[in-house]
Amino acid sequence: MRFQRITQAVSLSVFVGLLYIAAHPYPEGLQSDFFLRLDPLISVVTVLTTREWYWYLAPGIIVLLVTLLFGRIFCGHICPMGSTLDVLQVPLRSGTKLSAKESSYEATAQYRGWKYIVLLFIVAAACGGISLVHLGSPLSLATRFYGLVLYPLALLAGDVVTPLVATLPSLGNLQFPQKVFATNAFVAAMFVAIAALVRFQPRFWCRNLCPAGALMGLVAAVPLVRRKVSDACNECGLCIRKCPMSAISGDPKQTVHSECIVCQRCRSLCPQSAISFIPFGHEPRKLLYKPDPTRRGILLALGSGFLTAGLMHTGINQPRQRSAERVLVDSRLIRPPGALPEPQFLTQCVRCGECMKACPTNTLQPVWLAAGLEGLFSPVMTPRLAACATNCNACGKVCPTGSIRDVSLPEKQHAKVGTAWIVQSNCLAWEQDKRCLVCDEVCPYKAVSFQPVADHRNAVPFVLENRCSGCGWCENKCPVAGASAIRINIIGEVRLASGSYIEKAQEYGLVFRSRSTVPDRLAPGMFDTPDSGAVSRPSTEHGVIPEEELPPGFTPK
């Protein structure tokens, strides 16, 4: 087995392993987002979009420096997207054989300029203040595929197989909690389309479309350590036919280093042992053909990128509108606790899906167009599906770019994401005068108060807004079929780029104290029960909250 296959197997195993254990309870000191931080495209685009430098971008810059020295070794040995495509290539390209002439760089170069077009488009949009890195980052694409598609399928397969092995003593207690994700079919179809392209060329994505590969190709045009062919070469053409990137010219002594992924397959296969990878490898003849995009293509990519950024800035659902007095925001766009303010959140979020995979309750879901085109695939809470566990802060710990802040549990519990409100026409107590206390029973913070009102035999619910964190337990557990009678709205959300949520909650008059009688309603042993002491409700008349206890932006009922 070649050294490359060993490194690929190890890297892919580590990538999948880190993604699997990115969950609650989150092991202290674990860096499950390690691979995402290695993507140089994420580092460069984030710097261009935010106009700031962040420490978590350093690994991507280090990868570029390594590329400058050794060529695109990351693509050939570490990248999980490339490793996955190599695995899929075995069944998809079985029996496909090409001659040395058909496999040469010159014969396969017609699409190579596309990846530079994609790179320029993403860079231009970033210069315009819009991050589209999630559309082309191989690490973001691979993480979404493994986390939102393969992981839930593996859980489903485990759930199907469990009854078949339940008779075995050691396997009888296996449980596979199921997870569901929006957009998973689209993500799967997108990855299948990328994989299917290997029918046309091996690693078609890496050769022709990957903007991260284009970025590393620019840096690796003349690497320090590069391929050299000695005079012992008899020009048999075997290296040309077997090169997975077709980076070798029709003249086997010529190599396009910006396309070489340093797999060293040519060296291991050469019958004359004429190939080596050494510093300052000398090339006797200059390669004439280059796959550079045309001037028209460059202008089209740059223009399209800036135009796309402009359209997103002026879209009706965009959080960046400069001329609008009030930006139109979907009331159900509930971001995870600790999420940065919306413009910064969308700028730094790479839509990798790590937070969604790590969420133990499955409330975090990728969104379609509720946040405009720029917000595609970004995470939102879905309270009707599941609530946010009060004793979990895994989403901030696994986020690779800090778009969800890594805050302590007490801080997270004060990161208000919205406020519940009663739809009286749906409520069993309000509309049908039935006795129902579910929303009060499940609320971790005693934010629901049942009070008597005229013409009702049973007490009806009121929301104490300054006690509601927007966690969604009331909406999730509401027994009303269809749309819940109590729903979470983004009103009153607290999103800080820096500073303490606890201090901000005190400034706003918010009171979040868990009561010991309410469990997290998750798998036994997964979470601890809140242990904070109960607090008494304020004196109210018919659910009216004293005005001095309301945070800014709220009005008395």
Number of C-alpha atoms within 10 A of each C-alpha: 5 10 13 17 15 12 15 22 18 13 18 21 13 16 22 17 12 17 23 16 15 26 23 18 15 17 13 7 7 13 16 25 20 17 23 28 22 23 25 25 30 29 23 19 25 28 18 20 21 18 11 8 13 12 8 16 22 15 18 20 19 14 19 25 16 19 26 21 18 22 30 28 21 22 24 24 23 20 22 26 24 22 21 16 22 20 13 16 19 12 10 18 15 9 8 9 11 12 12 24 16 15 26 25 27 19 13 18 18 14 14 23 20 21 25 26 24 23 26 24 25 29 27 26 28 25 21 19 23 29 27 30 28 21 17 19 25 27 25 22 23 22 26 26 22 23 25 27 20 15 20 20 16 14 16 17 13 16 16 12 11 17 12 11 14 13 11 9 8 9 13 13 11 13 12 14 13 16 18 17 18 14 17 19 12 11 19 17 13 14 18 13 12 16 22 19 16 20 15 11 19 21 26 21 23 26 25 24 22 22 28 24 29 26 20 25 25 17 20 29 17 19 21 18 20 23 27 21 20 14 10 11 16 12 15 13 20 15 25 27 20 19 21 24 26 28 25 28 22 21 16 21 21 20 23 22 23 21 27 26 24 23 20 19 16 22 19 15 13 17 15 14 14 17 24 18 16 13 14 13 16 14 15 10 9 8 15 7 11 13 16 17 18 11 9 8 16 18 15 14 24 21 16 17 25 21 16 21 23 15 14 23 20 16 18 16 20 22 23 18 17 10 8 10 7 9 15 14 16 14 12 18 19 23 24 28 29 29 26 23 17 20 15 17 21 23 24 24 27 27 26 29 27 30 27 31 30 26 22 25 23 22 25 29 25 23 21 16 14 18 24 18 16 24 25 19 24 25 25 19 27 24 25 20 17 19 24 24 22 23 18 23 30 25 29 24 27 28 25 25 23 20 22 27 25 19 19 13 14 14 18 22 24 25 27 27 27 26 23 25 21 17 14 15 11 17 21 18 21 21 13 13 15 15 13 19 17 16 25 20 15 23 26 29 23 24 26 27 20 18 15 14 15 8 7 14 12 18 20 25 27 21 23 26 25 22 24 27 28 31 30 31 29 27 29 23 20 22 16 13 8 9 14 20 22 26 22 29 19 19 19 20 18 21 22 16 16 9 8 14 21 18 13 16 19 13 11 17 16 22 21 24 19 20 18 14 16 17 18 23 14 11 11 9 7 14 18 12 17 17 13 13 11 14 13 7 13 13 10 11 11 17 21 16 21 15 11 9 18 18 18 13 8 13 11 13 12
